[in-house]
């Protein structure tokens, strides 16, 4: 009876060490921020009373036999994560400081002669956006206003 308890305790310690080693191997190649997110998620997931995997197939984790589930590819693991792509130029520290909280930043149109000179030099609307460090949609609205004033731009 005592031998069985000692064996069970030793098995539990070995299982715990194996789990720690597996967690280390999985988290070691990640960045510090990624490790923190993964550990926070794991702590939250283990704090709940429901199982992490709710399937009846043999690929799920079986706690009685200490089987480890198959590895999930990086593509499958991140498939549901959507990343927003930022369009337009990045905001500079000066433009962030100039913007008041809760207000929209309006970009005043430069003088028509400045825009037309840069347009002749750059040759495109996208080039103007890079030249003036503004989003492309802003330059399109400038071009529309300039066409209404009689300038030949963008077409």
C-alpha positions in Angstrom: 0.0 0.0 0.0 2.8 2.5 0.9 4.8 1.4 -2.1 1.8 2.2 -4.4 1.4 5.7 -2.9 5.2 6.3 -3.3 5.0 5.1 -6.9 2.0 7.2 -7.7 3.6 10.3 -6.2 6.8 9.7 -8.2 4.8 9.2 -11.3 2.9 12.5 -10.7 6.2 14.3 -10.2 7.6 12.9 -13.4 4.4 13.8 -15.3 4.7 17.3 -13.9 8.3 17.6 -15.0 7.4 16.3 -18.5 4.6 18.9 -18.7 7.0 21.7 -17.7 9.6 20.5 -20.2 7.0 20.4 -23.0 5.7 23.9 -22.1 9.3 25.2 -22.1 10.0 23.6 -25.5 6.8 25.1 -26.9 7.4 28.6 -25.5 11.2 29.0 -25.8 11.3 30.1 -29.5 8.6 32.8 -28.9 9.2 36.4 -28.1 8.8 37.6 -24.5 5.4 39.2 -25.3 4.2 36.1 -27.0 5.2 33.9 -24.0 3.3 36.2 -21.7 0.2 36.0 -23.8 0.4 32.2 -24.1 1.0 31.8 -20.3 -1.9 34.2 -19.5 -4.2 32.3 -21.8 -3.2 29.0 -20.4 -3.7 30.2 -16.8 -7.2 31.5 -17.7 -8.1 28.3 -19.6 -6.9 26.0 -16.7 -8.8 28.1 -14.2 -12.2 27.1 -15.8 -13.9 23.9 -14.9 -14.6 22.9 -18.5 -12.1 20.9 -20.6 -9.9 22.7 -23.2 -10.7 20.2 -25.9 -14.4 19.2 -26.3 -14.1 16.3 -28.8 -14.7 12.7 -28.5 -12.0 11.5 -30.9 -8.7 9.9 -29.9 -6.6 13.0 -30.8 -7.8 14.8 -27.7 -5.7 14.9 -24.5 -6.3 11.7 -22.4 -5.3 12.5 -18.8 -5.5 8.8 -17.7 -2.7 7.7 -20.1 -0.9 11.1 -20.4 -1.1 11.1 -24.1 -0.1 14.4 -25.8 -2.2 15.7 -28.6 -0.7 16.1 -32.1 1.1 19.4 -32.9 -1.0 22.0 -34.6 0.7 23.8 -37.5 1.3 27.5 -37.1 -1.0 28.3 -40.0 -3.9 26.4 -38.4 -3.2 27.9 -34.9 -3.4 31.4 -36.3 -6.1 30.9 -38.9 -8.8 32.7 -36.9 -6.6 35.7 -36.0 -7.3 38.7 -38.2 -4.6 41.3 -38.6 -5.7 44.8 -39.6 -3.4 46.2 -42.2 -2.7 49.9 -41.9 -3.2 51.9 -45.0 -1.5 55.2 -45.6 1.6 56.7 -44.0 2.4 56.3 -40.3 1.5 59.2 -38.1 4.5 61.2 -36.9 5.0 62.4 -33.4 4.4 66.0 -34.5 1.0 65.1 -36.1 0.0 63.1 -33.1 0.8 66.1 -30.8 -1.0 68.5 -33.0 -4.2 66.5 -33.0 -6.6 67.3 -30.1 -8.2 64.3 -28.4 -11.6 63.5 -29.9 -11.2 65.6 -33.0 -10.5 64.6 -36.5 -7.3 65.7 -38.2 -8.0 67.7 -41.3 -5.2 68.2 -43.8 -5.4 71.6 -45.4 -4.8 71.5 -49.1 -1.5 73.2 -50.1 -1.4 75.9 -52.7 -2.5 74.6 -56.2 0.9 75.6 -57.6 2.7 73.5 -55.0 0.6 70.5 -55.7 0.9 70.8 -59.5 4.7 71.3 -59.3 5.0 68.2 -57.1 2.6 66.3 -59.5 4.8 67.1 -62.5 7.8 66.0 -60.5 6.2 62.8 -59.0 4.0 61.9 -62.0 1.1 60.2 -60.0 -1.4 60.6 -57.2 0.3 58.0 -55.2 3.6 59.9 -55.6 1.9 63.0 -54.3 0.6 61.1 -51.3 4.2 60.1 -50.4 5.5 63.5 -51.2 3.1 65.3 -48.9 3.0 62.4 -46.4 -0.8 62.1 -46.4 -3.1 59.2 -47.3 -3.9 58.6 -50.9 -7.6 59.4 -50.4 -6.7 62.9 -49.2 -4.7 63.5 -52.4 -7.7 62.2 -54.5 -9.9 64.8 -52.9 -7.3 67.5 -53.5 -7.2 66.4 -57.2 -11.0 66.5 -57.5 -11.0 70.1 -56.1 -8.2 71.1 -58.5 -10.1 69.6 -61.5 -13.1 71.7 -60.5 -10.8 74.7 -60.6 -9.7 73.8 -64.1 -6.4 72.0 -63.5 -5.5 68.8 -65.4 -4.5 66.3 -62.7 -4.9 62.6 -62.2 -6.5 61.6 -65.5 
